[in-house]
């Protein structure tokens, strides 16, 4: 097993504890109480319960760290240089429809840089994590971005409504966090999306970077409307050129 920091260990334990709620509720989708937050954005009791568990576990271990979370927004504490960024369920729509493709996402932003990130898919029991200068791992095995350079062999993940060239081989998964995790693990060759929330992609940023990938068009000062394009370095320039009106 690779060596991990105490901060990452805290993140792993928090995500594993919260995942028990999500696994249980996912098996009882029809019993969930759902409130509509916007036409394309739902919040469930599971979201709120999972976020509460994650925050409680992180606060217990690091009481002075600040928070940015999907449901509770910004919570400033004594230490404003270290900020947990939390999305308790990235892929809520999938979750609500019984599609087993969603994840817990936790990142640590330190002095305006993402230094640790974790994306945990509880249904598949896949834990993606990375720390600055220590590589990216999937369930304790080192992973890296793909090495493909021929577009005809590539698979791209696309989120949101974008104009793309018709010859792209692409798919929409419903989870930005897992899209970035899959780029980091070499499953996807590239991913792009506009107007994301920071908590959707914070952990995925360091996963891709530490797996040897290129990630661009980021503004970590923005909580919303963040644009992201990620890929392996062999195709990054060409990929960005071919994304129409990015």
Secondary structure, DSSP 4 states (H G I P E B T S, - for coil): -----HHHHHHHHHHHHHHHHHHHHHTTGGG--EEEEETTEEEEHHHHHHHHHHHHHHHHH-TTEEEEETTTEEE--SEEEEEEEEEEEE-HHHHHTT-S--EEEEEEEETTEEEEEEEEETTTTEEEEEETTS-EEETTEEE-------GGG--EEE-SS--B-TT--EE--S-HHHHHHHHHTTSSSEEEEEEE-HHHHHHHHHHHHHTTEEEES--TT-SSSEEEEEEETTTHHHHHHHBTT-
